[in-house]
């Protein structure tokens, strides 16, 4: 019962009235008809749904069995959405997924993430109370099966650097979540992307879908900005693009 209530709250939050228009307006920077988007850490699929409204195909990657049931219901009959029941990491295999029954948004394959949240301000009451083994795929393997993505959204609760380690090609744009309890993960992601291609970067705090900088930054400048954020900023998403115009306000 606790799990079903948490899933219902997630659906109500991420499909709140009016939110779809804001998502679509923002994602139109990255995707259009005929494009392909990867929604990695799909949760209840609001990003994948936005990709579809823009005319793009979507690959929704989600390891949590309960959330996969929600995704199958939401996208039943839609051949433009491929569901992948797996984690994304540096190499194929298997890993332990730590579930937070009260808050499925923050399930994670990262023990370091759980340790960083323990006792941190703003993370009070979070409890990872179950562990399940899940298969691991890579971004490169997903691209080989479904095609090279035009945009990747990566939100995997502290496992972002491991996921990017499994990416050897440079998509034209992508995003990854960062948190102020694990700024080092963001630094590792920025370094990885800088090695992959001539990316420029911008960011959104929280779920604002508003770019924080009028013009894109280099990797070092973005790392410094994240380091300087107050702890209460909590989280956000870094956006990387090979074409800086996509992330210019």
SULGI-V882636 format. One record per pair of residues at least 24 apart in sequence whose ideal C-beta (glycine too) atoms are under 10 Angstrom apart, sorted by the first residue. I is the first residue (numbers start at 1). GAP is how many residues later the second one is. D is the distance in Angstrom with one decimal. If there is no record, write none. Layout:
i=I gap=GAP d=D
i=I gap=GAP d=D
This chain:
i=2 gap=99 d=5.7
i=2 gap=100 d=6.4
i=2 gap=127 d=9.9
i=3 gap=61 d=9.9
i=3 gap=63 d=5.9
i=3 gap=96 d=8.8
i=3 gap=98 d=5.5
i=3 gap=99 d=8.6
i=3 gap=101 d=7.5
i=3 gap=127 d=9.6
i=4 gap=62 d=8.0
i=5 gap=96 d=9.9
i=5 gap=97 d=8.8
i=6 gap=60 d=8.6
i=6 gap=94 d=8.6
i=6 gap=95 d=6.8
i=6 gap=96 d=5.8
i=6 gap=97 d=6.4
i=6 gap=98 d=5.5
i=6 gap=99 d=8.6
i=7 gap=36 d=9.7
i=7 gap=37 d=7.6
i=7 gap=57 d=9.3
i=7 gap=59 d=5.8
i=7 gap=60 d=7.0
i=7 gap=62 d=8.6
i=7 gap=63 d=6.1
i=7 gap=97 d=6.5
i=8 gap=36 d=10.0
i=8 gap=62 d=9.5
i=9 gap=93 d=9.6
i=9 gap=94 d=8.9
i=9 gap=95 d=9.3
i=9 gap=96 d=9.4
i=10 gap=33 d=6.5
i=10 gap=34 d=5.0
i=10 gap=36 d=9.2
i=10 gap=56 d=9.9
i=10 gap=57 d=8.0
i=10 gap=60 d=8.1
i=10 gap=93 d=8.7
i=10 gap=94 d=6.4
i=10 gap=95 d=6.3
i=11 gap=32 d=9.6
i=11 gap=33 d=5.2
i=11 gap=34 d=9.3
i=11 gap=35 d=8.8
i=11 gap=56 d=9.9
i=11 gap=59 d=6.8
i=11 gap=62 d=9.9
i=11 gap=63 d=8.5
i=12 gap=32 d=9.5
i=13 gap=30 d=10.0
i=13 gap=31 d=8.5
i=13 gap=33 d=9.0
i=13 gap=92 d=8.7
i=13 gap=194 d=9.1
i=14 gap=29 d=7.0
i=14 gap=30 d=5.2
i=14 gap=31 d=8.3
i=14 gap=32 d=4.1
i=14 gap=33 d=8.7
i=14 gap=35 d=9.1
i=14 gap=91 d=9.0
i=14 gap=193 d=8.9
i=15 gap=29 d=7.3
i=15 gap=30 d=9.1
i=15 gap=31 d=6.2
i=15 gap=34 d=8.0
i=15 gap=59 d=9.0
i=16 gap=30 d=9.4
i=19 gap=27 d=7.4
i=19 gap=31 d=9.3
i=19 gap=188 d=8.6
i=19 gap=190 d=9.1
i=20 gap=26 d=7.7
i=20 gap=29 d=7.3
i=20 gap=30 d=6.7
i=20 gap=33 d=7.0
i=21 gap=29 d=9.7
i=21 gap=32 d=9.5
i=22 gap=28 d=9.3
i=22 gap=185 d=9.2
i=22 gap=186 d=9.3
i=22 gap=187 d=5.4
i=22 gap=188 d=9.3
i=23 gap=24 d=7.1
i=23 gap=26 d=8.2
i=23 gap=27 d=4.2
i=23 gap=28 d=9.4
i=23 gap=30 d=8.4
i=23 gap=31 d=9.4
i=23 gap=184 d=9.5
i=23 gap=186 d=6.8
i=24 gap=25 d=9.4
i=24 gap=26 d=5.3
i=24 gap=27 d=9.2
i=24 gap=29 d=5.5
i=24 gap=30 d=6.1
i=25 gap=25 d=9.5
i=25 gap=29 d=9.9
i=25 gap=184 d=7.9
i=26 gap=24 d=8.3
i=26 gap=178 d=8.2
i=26 gap=182 d=9.6
i=26 gap=183 d=4.4
i=26 gap=184 d=8.4
i=26 gap=185 d=8.8
i=26 gap=213 d=9.5
i=27 gap=24 d=6.6
i=27 gap=26 d=8.7
i=27 gap=27 d=6.0
i=27 gap=29 d=8.4
i=27 gap=124 d=7.6
i=27 gap=126 d=8.6
i=27 gap=148 d=10.0
i=27 gap=182 d=8.9
i=28 gap=25 d=9.7
i=28 gap=26 d=6.0
i=28 gap=28 d=10.0
i=28 gap=218 d=10.0
i=29 gap=122 d=8.8
i=29 gap=144 d=7.8
i=29 gap=173 d=10.0
i=29 gap=182 d=9.2
i=29 gap=210 d=8.3
i=29 gap=212 d=8.2
i=29 gap=214 d=9.8
i=29 gap=216 d=8.8
i=29 gap=217 d=4.9
i=29 gap=218 d=7.0
i=29 gap=219 d=9.3
i=30 gap=24 d=8.9
i=30 gap=26 d=8.9
i=30 gap=119 d=9.9
i=30 gap=120 d=6.9
i=30 gap=121 d=4.0
i=30 gap=122 d=9.4
i=30 gap=123 d=8.9
i=30 gap=141 d=9.7
i=30 gap=142 d=8.0
i=30 gap=143 d=4.7
i=30 gap=144 d=8.6
i=30 gap=145 d=8.5
i=30 gap=209 d=8.2
i=30 gap=211 d=7.7
i=30 gap=213 d=10.0
i=30 gap=216 d=6.2
i=30 gap=217 d=8.9
i=31 gap=24 d=8.0
i=31 gap=25 d=4.2
i=31 gap=26 d=9.4
i=31 gap=27 d=9.1
i=31 gap=118 d=9.4
i=31 gap=119 d=6.0
i=31 gap=120 d=5.3
i=31 gap=142 d=8.6
i=32 gap=24 d=6.7
i=32 gap=118 d=8.5
i=33 gap=24 d=9.9
i=34 gap=116 d=9.1
i=35 gap=112 d=9.9
i=35 gap=114 d=8.3
i=35 gap=115 d=4.2
i=35 gap=116 d=7.2
i=35 gap=137 d=9.4
i=36 gap=44 d=9.7
i=36 gap=46 d=9.8
i=36 gap=107 d=9.1
i=36 gap=110 d=6.9
i=36 gap=111 d=5.3
i=36 gap=112 d=7.3
i=36 gap=113 d=5.0
i=36 gap=114 d=5.5
i=36 gap=115 d=7.9
i=36 gap=116 d=9.6
i=36 gap=135 d=9.3
i=37 gap=112 d=6.2
i=37 gap=113 d=6.6
i=37 gap=114 d=4.7
i=37 gap=115 d=7.4
i=37 gap=116 d=7.0
i=37 gap=134 d=9.8
i=37 gap=136 d=9.6
i=37 gap=137 d=9.8
i=38 gap=44 d=9.7
i=38 gap=46 d=9.1
i=38 gap=50 d=8.8
i=38 gap=101 d=7.3
i=38 gap=104 d=6.4
i=38 gap=105 d=8.2
i=38 gap=108 d=7.9
i=38 gap=109 d=9.9
i=38 gap=110 d=9.9
i=38 gap=111 d=4.5
i=38 gap=112 d=9.2
i=38 gap=113 d=7.3
i=38 gap=114 d=4.4
i=38 gap=115 d=6.9
i=38 gap=116 d=8.0
i=38 gap=133 d=8.3
i=38 gap=136 d=8.3
i=39 gap=32 d=9.6
i=39 gap=42 d=9.0
i=39 gap=44 d=10.0
i=39 gap=45 d=9.7
i=39 gap=110 d=9.8
i=39 gap=112 d=9.4
i=39 gap=113 d=8.5
i=39 gap=114 d=5.3
i=39 gap=115 d=9.1
i=39 gap=116 d=8.5
i=40 gap=44 d=8.7
i=40 gap=46 d=9.8
i=40 gap=47 d=9.3
i=40 gap=48 d=5.2
i=40 gap=97 d=9.9
i=40 gap=99 d=7.5
i=40 gap=102 d=8.2
i=40 gap=109 d=9.6
i=40 gap=112 d=6.4
i=40 gap=113 d=6.4
i=40 gap=114 d=4.9
i=40 gap=115 d=7.0
i=40 gap=116 d=6.4
i=40 gap=119 d=9.8
i=40 gap=120 d=9.2
i=40 gap=123 d=6.7
i=40 gap=134 d=9.3
i=40 gap=135 d=9.8
i=40 gap=136 d=9.2
i=41 gap=26 d=9.8
i=41 gap=46 d=9.1
i=41 gap=47 d=8.0
i=41 gap=64 d=9.3
i=41 gap=66 d=8.8
i=41 gap=67 d=9.6
i=41 gap=112 d=7.8
i=41 gap=113 d=6.7
i=41 gap=114 d=3.9
i=41 gap=115 d=4.5
i=41 gap=116 d=7.3
i=41 gap=118 d=8.5
i=41 gap=119 d=9.0
i=41 gap=122 d=8.8
i=41 gap=135 d=9.9
i=41 gap=136 d=7.8
i=42 gap=25 d=7.4
i=42 gap=26 d=8.9
i=42 gap=28 d=9.6
i=42 gap=29 d=6.3
i=42 gap=32 d=9.9
i=42 gap=33 d=9.8
i=42 gap=39 d=9.6
i=42 gap=41 d=8.0
i=42 gap=42 d=8.7
i=42 gap=111 d=8.6
i=42 gap=113 d=8.6
i=43 gap=24 d=6.0
i=43 gap=27 d=8.7
i=43 gap=28 d=8.8
i=43 gap=61 d=7.4
i=43 gap=62 d=6.2
i=43 gap=63 d=10.0
i=43 gap=64 d=9.0
i=43 gap=112 d=7.5
i=44 gap=26 d=5.5
i=44 gap=27 d=7.3
i=44 gap=30 d=7.3
i=44 gap=60 d=8.9
i=44 gap=61 d=9.1
i=45 gap=25 d=7.3
i=45 gap=26 d=5.0
i=45 gap=27 d=9.8
i=45 gap=28 d=9.8
i=45 gap=29 d=5.3
i=45 gap=30 d=6.6
i=45 gap=36 d=8.0
i=45 gap=38 d=8.9
i=46 gap=28 d=9.3
i=47 gap=104 d=9.7
i=47 gap=106 d=5.2
i=47 gap=108 d=8.3
i=47 gap=128 d=9.4
i=48 gap=26 d=8.6
i=48 gap=27 d=7.3
i=48 gap=30 d=9.5
i=48 gap=32 d=9.5
i=48 gap=33 d=6.0
i=48 gap=34 d=9.6
i=48 gap=35 d=9.0
i=48 gap=105 d=8.7
i=49 gap=25 d=7.1
i=49 gap=26 d=7.9
i=49 gap=29 d=9.4
i=49 gap=32 d=8.6
i=50 gap=103 d=9.5
i=51 gap=29 d=8.7
i=51 gap=30 d=8.5
i=51 gap=99 d=9.7
i=51 gap=100 d=7.9
i=51 gap=102 d=8.6
i=52 gap=26 d=6.8
i=52 gap=28 d=5.8
i=52 gap=29 d=6.5
i=55 gap=25 d=8.9
i=56 gap=24 d=8.0
i=56 gap=93 d=9.5
i=56 gap=94 d=7.3
i=56 gap=95 d=7.9
i=57 gap=24 d=7.4
i=57 gap=25 d=7.7
i=57 gap=89 d=8.0
i=57 gap=90 d=8.1
i=57 gap=92 d=9.4
i=57 gap=93 d=9.6
i=58 gap=24 d=7.3
i=58 gap=25 d=9.4
i=58 gap=88 d=9.6
i=58 gap=91 d=9.6
i=58 gap=95 d=9.8
i=59 gap=24 d=8.2
i=59 gap=25 d=6.3
i=59 gap=83 d=6.1
i=59 gap=84 d=9.2
i=59 gap=86 d=8.6
i=59 gap=87 d=5.0
i=59 gap=88 d=8.7
i=59 gap=90 d=7.3
i=59 gap=93 d=9.3
i=60 gap=24 d=6.9
i=60 gap=25 d=9.9
i=60 gap=93 d=9.9
i=61 gap=24 d=8.2
i=61 gap=25 d=6.3
i=61 gap=26 d=8.1
i=61 gap=27 d=5.8
i=61 gap=76 d=7.6
i=61 gap=78 d=9.3
i=61 gap=81 d=7.1
i=61 gap=91 d=9.8
i=61 gap=92 d=9.9
i=61 gap=93 d=9.4
i=61 gap=95 d=8.9
i=61 gap=102 d=9.5
i=62 gap=24 d=8.3
i=62 gap=25 d=9.3
i=62 gap=45 d=9.4
i=63 gap=24 d=4.8
i=63 gap=25 d=8.7
i=63 gap=32 d=8.9
i=63 gap=34 d=5.3
i=63 gap=36 d=9.6
i=63 gap=44 d=7.4
i=63 gap=46 d=7.8
i=63 gap=69 d=8.5
i=63 gap=71 d=4.4
i=63 gap=72 d=8.0
i=63 gap=73 d=8.8
i=63 gap=74 d=9.9
i=63 gap=93 d=9.0
i=64 gap=33 d=7.2
i=64 gap=35 d=6.8
i=64 gap=36 d=9.9
i=64 gap=40 d=6.0
i=64 gap=41 d=10.0
i=64 gap=43 d=5.5
i=64 gap=68 d=8.6
i=64 gap=70 d=8.5
i=65 gap=32 d=9.6
i=65 gap=34 d=9.3
i=65 gap=67 d=7.7
i=65 gap=69 d=9.0
i=66 gap=33 d=8.7
i=66 gap=35 d=9.4
i=66 gap=38 d=6.7
i=66 gap=41 d=9.7
i=67 gap=37 d=6.3
i=67 gap=38 d=9.6
i=67 gap=40 d=8.4
i=70 gap=34 d=9.7
i=82 gap=60 d=9.1
i=82 gap=63 d=8.5
i=82 gap=64 d=6.0
i=84 gap=51 d=9.4
i=84 gap=53 d=6.8
i=84 gap=57 d=9.7
i=84 gap=58 d=6.8
i=84 gap=61 d=8.7
i=84 gap=62 d=8.6
i=85 gap=49 d=7.9
i=85 gap=50 d=7.5
i=85 gap=52 d=9.8
i=86 gap=48 d=6.4
i=86 gap=49 d=4.7
i=86 gap=50 d=6.3
i=86 gap=51 d=4.7
i=86 gap=52 d=9.7
i=86 gap=55 d=9.4
i=86 gap=56 d=9.0
i=87 gap=46 d=9.9
i=87 gap=47 d=5.1
i=87 gap=48 d=7.0
i=87 gap=49 d=4.7
i=87 gap=50 d=7.4
i=87 gap=51 d=9.9
i=87 gap=69 d=7.4
i=87 gap=72 d=7.3
i=87 gap=75 d=9.0
i=87 gap=76 d=8.4
i=88 gap=48 d=7.1
i=88 gap=49 d=6.0
i=88 gap=50 d=6.5
i=88 gap=51 d=6.1
i=88 gap=53 d=8.9
i=88 gap=54 d=7.4
i=88 gap=64 d=9.6
i=88 gap=66 d=7.7
i=88 gap=68 d=6.6
i=88 gap=71 d=7.7
i=88 gap=72 d=9.4
i=88 gap=74 d=8.1
i=88 gap=75 d=4.5
i=88 gap=76 d=9.3
i=88 gap=78 d=6.8
i=88 gap=79 d=9.2
i=89 gap=46 d=9.9
i=89 gap=47 d=4.3
i=89 gap=48 d=7.7
i=89 gap=49 d=6.6
i=89 gap=50 d=9.3
i=89 gap=67 d=8.8
i=89 gap=70 d=6.8
i=89 gap=72 d=10.0
i=89 gap=73 d=4.8
i=89 gap=74 d=6.1
i=89 gap=75 d=9.9
i=89 gap=76 d=7.6
i=89 gap=77 d=6.0
i=90 gap=46 d=8.4
i=90 gap=48 d=7.0
i=90 gap=49 d=9.7
i=90 gap=69 d=9.6
i=90 gap=71 d=8.6
i=90 gap=72 d=4.9
i=90 gap=73 d=7.6
i=90 gap=74 d=8.5
i=90 gap=75 d=3.8
i=90 gap=76 d=4.9
i=90 gap=77 d=9.4
i=91 gap=45 d=7.2
i=91 gap=46 d=9.4
i=91 gap=47 d=6.5
i=91 gap=49 d=9.9
i=91 gap=50 d=9.5
i=91 gap=71 d=9.1
i=91 gap=74 d=8.1
i=91 gap=75 d=6.5
i=92 gap=43 d=7.9
i=92 gap=44 d=5.9
i=92 gap=45 d=5.9
i=92 gap=46 d=6.2
i=92 gap=48 d=9.8
i=92 gap=49 d=6.4
i=92 gap=74 d=8.4
i=93 gap=42 d=7.7
i=93 gap=43 d=4.9
i=93 gap=44 d=9.1
i=93 gap=45 d=9.7
i=94 gap=39 d=5.5
i=94 gap=40 d=6.9
i=94 gap=41 d=5.8
i=94 gap=42 d=6.0
i=95 gap=38 d=7.4
i=95 gap=39 d=6.3
i=95 gap=40 d=8.3
i=95 gap=41 d=5.1
i=95 gap=64 d=8.6
i=95 gap=67 d=8.9
i=96 gap=35 d=5.2
i=96 gap=36 d=7.3
i=96 gap=37 d=6.0
i=96 gap=38 d=7.7
i=97 gap=31 d=9.6
i=97 gap=33 d=8.7
i=97 gap=34 d=7.0
i=97 gap=35 d=5.4
i=97 gap=36 d=7.5
i=97 gap=37 d=4.6
i=97 gap=39 d=9.8
i=97 gap=60 d=10.0
i=97 gap=62 d=9.7
i=98 gap=30 d=4.1
i=98 gap=31 d=8.6
i=98 gap=32 d=7.4
i=98 gap=33 d=5.5
i=98 gap=34 d=8.6
i=98 gap=59 d=9.0
i=99 gap=28 d=9.9
i=99 gap=29 d=6.6
i=99 gap=30 d=6.9
i=99 gap=31 d=4.1
i=99 gap=32 d=7.1
i=99 gap=33 d=6.6
i=100 gap=26 d=6.1
i=100 gap=27 d=6.4
i=100 gap=28 d=5.2
i=100 gap=29 d=7.0
i=100 gap=30 d=8.4
i=100 gap=57 d=9.2
i=101 gap=26 d=7.7
i=101 gap=27 d=8.8
i=101 gap=28 d=5.3
i=101 gap=29 d=6.4
i=102 gap=24 d=7.9
i=102 gap=25 d=6.8
i=102 gap=27 d=8.2
i=103 gap=24 d=8.6
i=103 gap=25 d=9.5
i=105 gap=50 d=9.0
i=105 gap=52 d=8.2
i=106 gap=51 d=5.3
i=106 gap=52 d=9.1
i=106 gap=73 d=9.7
i=106 gap=129 d=10.0
i=107 gap=25 d=9.4
i=107 gap=27 d=9.7
i=107 gap=49 d=9.1
i=107 gap=50 d=6.6
i=108 gap=48 d=7.3
i=108 gap=49 d=3.8
i=108 gap=50 d=5.5
i=108 gap=51 d=6.3
i=109 gap=25 d=7.6
i=109 gap=27 d=7.9
i=109 gap=47 d=7.2
i=109 gap=48 d=7.9
i=109 gap=49 d=8.2
i=109 gap=50 d=4.9
i=109 gap=53 d=7.7
i=109 gap=54 d=9.4
i=110 gap=46 d=8.1
i=110 gap=47 d=6.5
i=110 gap=48 d=3.7
i=110 gap=49 d=4.8
i=110 gap=50 d=9.0
i=110 gap=51 d=9.2
i=110 gap=52 d=7.7
i=110 gap=72 d=8.3
i=110 gap=75 d=8.3
i=111 gap=47 d=8.9
i=112 gap=46 d=6.2
i=112 gap=47 d=9.2
i=112 gap=69 d=9.9
i=112 gap=70 d=7.0
i=112 gap=72 d=9.1
i=112 gap=73 d=8.1
i=113 gap=43 d=9.3
i=113 gap=44 d=5.5
i=113 gap=45 d=2.8
i=113 gap=46 d=7.3
i=113 gap=47 d=9.9
i=113 gap=66 d=8.0
i=113 gap=68 d=7.9
i=113 gap=69 d=6.3
i=113 gap=72 d=8.1
i=114 gap=43 d=9.1
i=114 gap=44 d=8.1
i=115 gap=43 d=9.6
i=115 gap=66 d=9.5
i=115 gap=67 d=9.6
i=116 gap=42 d=7.2
i=116 gap=63 d=7.8
i=116 gap=64 d=9.7
i=116 gap=65 d=4.3
i=116 gap=66 d=5.1
i=116 gap=67 d=9.8
i=116 gap=68 d=9.4
i=116 gap=69 d=9.0
i=117 gap=40 d=9.3
i=117 gap=41 d=8.7
i=117 gap=62 d=8.6
i=117 gap=64 d=6.0
i=117 gap=65 d=8.8
i=118 gap=63 d=9.5
i=119 gap=62 d=10.0
i=120 gap=59 d=9.2
i=120 gap=60 d=8.7
i=120 gap=61 d=4.9
i=120 gap=62 d=9.8
i=120 gap=111 d=7.9
i=120 gap=114 d=9.6
i=121 gap=59 d=9.6
i=121 gap=60 d=9.1
i=121 gap=110 d=6.3
i=121 gap=111 d=7.5
i=121 gap=113 d=9.3
i=122 gap=57 d=9.6
i=122 gap=58 d=8.5
i=122 gap=59 d=8.3
i=122 gap=109 d=7.4
i=122 gap=110 d=6.8
i=122 gap=111 d=9.7
i=122 gap=112 d=5.6
i=122 gap=113 d=9.3
i=123 gap=56 d=9.3
i=123 gap=58 d=6.9
i=123 gap=111 d=8.8
i=136 gap=26 d=9.0
i=136 gap=27 d=9.5
i=136 gap=30 d=8.7
i=137 gap=26 d=9.8
i=137 gap=29 d=8.0
i=138 gap=24 d=9.7
i=138 gap=25 d=7.9
i=138 gap=26 d=10.0
i=138 gap=27 d=8.4
i=138 gap=28 d=3.2
i=138 gap=29 d=7.4
i=138 gap=30 d=9.0
i=139 gap=24 d=6.4
i=139 gap=25 d=7.4
i=139 gap=26 d=9.1
i=139 gap=27 d=5.1
i=139 gap=28 d=4.1
i=139 gap=29 d=8.5
i=139 gap=30 d=8.5
i=139 gap=32 d=8.6
i=139 gap=35 d=9.1
i=140 gap=26 d=5.8
i=140 gap=27 d=6.0
i=140 gap=28 d=5.5
i=140 gap=29 d=6.9
i=141 gap=25 d=7.5
i=142 gap=24 d=9.0
i=142 gap=25 d=9.4
i=143 gap=24 d=8.2
i=143 gap=25 d=9.2
i=143 gap=26 d=6.6
i=143 gap=28 d=8.1
i=144 gap=25 d=9.9
i=148 gap=24 d=9.1
i=149 gap=24 d=9.1
i=149 gap=25 d=7.9
i=150 gap=24 d=9.6
i=151 gap=24 d=7.9
i=151 gap=88 d=9.5
i=151 gap=90 d=9.1
i=151 gap=95 d=9.2
i=152 gap=24 d=8.4
i=152 gap=88 d=9.3
i=153 gap=24 d=8.9
i=153 gap=84 d=8.0
i=153 gap=86 d=9.5
i=154 gap=35 d=8.4
i=154 gap=83 d=8.8
i=154 gap=84 d=9.6
i=155 gap=80 d=9.5
i=155 gap=82 d=7.4
i=157 gap=25 d=9.3
i=157 gap=28 d=9.8
i=157 gap=78 d=9.7
i=158 gap=24 d=5.4
i=158 gap=27 d=5.8
i=159 gap=26 d=8.4
i=160 gap=25 d=5.9
i=160 gap=26 d=7.8
i=160 gap=28 d=8.1
i=160 gap=29 d=5.2
i=160 gap=32 d=9.3
i=160 gap=78 d=9.3
i=161 gap=24 d=5.3
i=161 gap=25 d=8.6
i=161 gap=26 d=8.8
i=161 gap=27 d=4.0
i=161 gap=28 d=5.3
i=161 gap=29 d=9.7
i=161 gap=30 d=8.8
i=161 gap=31 d=6.7
i=162 gap=26 d=9.2
i=162 gap=27 d=9.9
i=163 gap=26 d=8.8
i=163 gap=29 d=9.7
i=164 gap=24 d=8.0
i=164 gap=25 d=5.6
i=164 gap=26 d=9.7
i=164 gap=27 d=9.5
i=164 gap=28 d=4.6
i=164 gap=29 d=6.9
i=164 gap=31 d=9.9
i=164 gap=32 d=8.2
i=165 gap=24 d=9.7
i=165 gap=27 d=6.8
i=167 gap=25 d=7.9
i=167 gap=26 d=8.9
i=167 gap=29 d=7.0
i=168 gap=28 d=7.8
i=169 gap=27 d=7.7
i=169 gap=28 d=8.9
i=170 gap=25 d=9.7
i=170 gap=26 d=4.5
i=170 gap=27 d=3.5
i=170 gap=28 d=8.6
i=170 gap=29 d=7.6
i=170 gap=70 d=9.3
i=170 gap=72 d=6.7
i=171 gap=25 d=9.0
i=171 gap=26 d=8.9
i=171 gap=28 d=9.9
i=171 gap=69 d=8.9
i=171 gap=70 d=9.5
i=171 gap=71 d=8.3
i=172 gap=25 d=9.2
i=172 gap=27 d=9.7
i=172 gap=68 d=9.6
i=172 gap=69 d=6.8
i=172 gap=70 d=5.2
i=172 gap=71 d=6.7
i=172 gap=74 d=7.9
i=173 gap=26 d=8.7
i=173 gap=66 d=7.0
i=173 gap=67 d=6.6
i=173 gap=68 d=4.3
i=173 gap=69 d=7.1
i=173 gap=70 d=7.7
i=173 gap=73 d=5.7
i=173 gap=74 d=7.7
i=174 gap=25 d=8.5
i=174 gap=64 d=9.1
i=174 gap=65 d=7.7
i=174 gap=66 d=5.4
i=174 gap=67 d=8.2
i=174 gap=68 d=9.9
i=175 gap=26 d=9.9
i=175 gap=27 d=9.6
i=175 gap=28 d=9.0
i=175 gap=29 d=8.4
i=175 gap=61 d=9.8
i=175 gap=62 d=4.7
i=175 gap=63 d=6.4
i=175 gap=64 d=4.8
i=175 gap=65 d=7.1
i=175 gap=66 d=9.5
i=175 gap=72 d=9.6
i=176 gap=61 d=6.8
i=176 gap=62 d=5.6
i=176 gap=63 d=8.7
i=176 gap=64 d=7.8
i=177 gap=58 d=6.3
i=177 gap=59 d=7.3
i=177 gap=60 d=5.4
i=177 gap=61 d=8.0
i=178 gap=25 d=7.8
i=178 gap=27 d=9.9
i=178 gap=44 d=9.6
i=178 gap=48 d=5.9
i=178 gap=51 d=9.0
i=178 gap=55 d=9.6
i=178 gap=56 d=9.8
i=178 gap=57 d=6.6
i=178 gap=58 d=6.0
i=178 gap=59 d=7.2
i=178 gap=60 d=5.9
i=179 gap=47 d=9.7
i=179 gap=52 d=9.9
i=179 gap=54 d=9.1
i=179 gap=55 d=6.7
i=179 gap=56 d=4.6
i=179 gap=57 d=8.3
i=180 gap=46 d=8.0
i=180 gap=47 d=9.5
i=180 gap=49 d=5.8
i=180 gap=50 d=7.6
i=180 gap=51 d=5.0
i=180 gap=52 d=7.8
i=180 gap=53 d=5.5
i=180 gap=54 d=5.8
i=180 gap=55 d=7.0
i=180 gap=56 d=8.9
i=181 gap=50 d=7.9
i=181 gap=53 d=8.3
i=181 gap=54 d=8.7
i=182 gap=53 d=9.6
i=183 gap=40 d=8.4
i=183 gap=43 d=5.6
i=183 gap=44 d=5.8
i=183 gap=45 d=9.8
i=183 gap=46 d=8.1
i=183 gap=48 d=9.9
i=184 gap=39 d=9.9
i=184 gap=42 d=10.0
i=184 gap=43 d=9.6
i=185 gap=41 d=10.0
i=186 gap=36 d=8.2
i=186 gap=37 d=7.0
i=186 gap=39 d=9.9
i=186 gap=40 d=5.1
i=186 gap=41 d=8.7
i=186 gap=43 d=10.0
i=186 gap=50 d=9.3
i=186 gap=52 d=6.6
i=187 gap=32 d=9.0
i=187 gap=33 d=9.6
i=187 gap=35 d=9.3
i=187 gap=36 d=5.1
i=187 gap=37 d=9.8
i=187 gap=39 d=7.6
i=187 gap=40 d=7.9
i=188 gap=35 d=9.8
i=189 gap=30 d=9.5
i=189 gap=33 d=9.9
i=189 gap=34 d=9.5
i=189 gap=49 d=7.1
i=189 gap=51 d=8.7
i=190 gap=27 d=9.9
i=190 gap=28 d=9.2
i=190 gap=29 d=4.4
i=190 gap=30 d=8.0
i=190 gap=31 d=9.8
i=190 gap=32 d=5.9
i=190 gap=33 d=5.3
i=190 gap=36 d=8.3
i=190 gap=48 d=7.2
i=190 gap=50 d=8.3
i=191 gap=28 d=6.9
i=191 gap=29 d=9.5
i=191 gap=32 d=8.2
i=192 gap=27 d=9.6
i=193 gap=26 d=6.9
i=193 gap=29 d=9.7
i=193 gap=45 d=8.7
i=193 gap=47 d=5.2
i=194 gap=24 d=8.0
i=194 gap=25 d=4.2
i=194 gap=26 d=8.5
i=194 gap=28 d=9.7
i=194 gap=29 d=9.7
i=194 gap=46 d=9.1
i=195 gap=24 d=9.4
i=196 gap=44 d=9.1
i=196 gap=46 d=9.7
i=197 gap=43 d=8.7
i=197 gap=44 d=10.0
i=197 gap=45 d=5.9
i=198 gap=44 d=6.5
i=198 gap=46 d=9.6
i=199 gap=39 d=9.9
i=199 gap=40 d=9.5
i=199 gap=41 d=4.2
i=199 gap=42 d=6.6
i=199 gap=43 d=6.2
i=199 gap=44 d=9.9
i=199 gap=45 d=9.1
i=199 gap=48 d=9.6
i=200 gap=39 d=9.3
i=200 gap=40 d=7.3
i=200 gap=41 d=6.1
i=200 gap=42 d=8.0
i=200 gap=43 d=8.5
i=200 gap=44 d=4.4
i=200 gap=45 d=9.6
i=200 gap=46 d=9.0
i=200 gap=47 d=6.7
i=200 gap=48 d=8.8
i=201 gap=24 d=9.0
i=201 gap=25 d=9.9
i=201 gap=37 d=5.7
i=201 gap=38 d=6.7
i=201 gap=39 d=5.3
i=201 gap=40 d=8.0
i=201 gap=43 d=9.3
i=201 gap=46 d=7.3
i=202 gap=35 d=9.5
i=202 gap=36 d=7.6
i=202 gap=37 d=5.0
i=202 gap=38 d=8.4
i=202 gap=39 d=8.0
i=202 gap=42 d=8.8
i=202 gap=44 d=9.0
i=202 gap=45 d=4.0
i=202 gap=46 d=7.7
i=202 gap=47 d=8.1
i=203 gap=26 d=9.4
i=203 gap=33 d=5.5
i=203 gap=34 d=6.6
i=203 gap=35 d=4.9
i=203 gap=36 d=6.6
i=203 gap=37 d=9.9
i=203 gap=44 d=9.0
i=204 gap=32 d=5.5
i=204 gap=33 d=5.2
i=204 gap=34 d=8.5
i=204 gap=35 d=7.2
i=204 gap=43 d=9.9
i=205 gap=24 d=8.1
i=205 gap=28 d=5.9
i=205 gap=29 d=8.3
i=205 gap=30 d=7.9
i=205 gap=31 d=4.2
i=205 gap=32 d=8.5
i=206 gap=27 d=7.9
i=206 gap=28 d=7.0
i=206 gap=29 d=6.6
i=206 gap=30 d=6.0
i=206 gap=31 d=8.9
i=207 gap=28 d=9.1
i=207 gap=29 d=8.8
i=207 gap=30 d=8.9
i=208 gap=28 d=7.9
i=208 gap=29 d=9.4
i=209 gap=28 d=9.0
i=210 gap=39 d=8.4
i=211 gap=28 d=7.4
i=211 gap=36 d=6.4
i=211 gap=37 d=8.0
i=211 gap=38 d=5.1
i=212 gap=24 d=7.8
i=212 gap=26 d=9.8
i=212 gap=27 d=9.8
i=212 gap=37 d=9.1
i=213 gap=34 d=8.5
i=213 gap=35 d=8.8
i=213 gap=36 d=7.5
i=214 gap=34 d=7.3
i=214 gap=35 d=4.9
i=215 gap=29 d=7.5
i=215 gap=32 d=8.8
i=215 gap=33 d=5.7
i=215 gap=34 d=7.7
i=216 gap=24 d=8.9
i=216 gap=25 d=7.2
i=216 gap=27 d=9.7
i=216 gap=28 d=4.6
i=216 gap=29 d=8.9
i=216 gap=30 d=8.7
i=216 gap=31 d=5.1
i=216 gap=32 d=6.2
i=216 gap=33 d=9.7
i=217 gap=27 d=9.8
i=217 gap=30 d=9.4
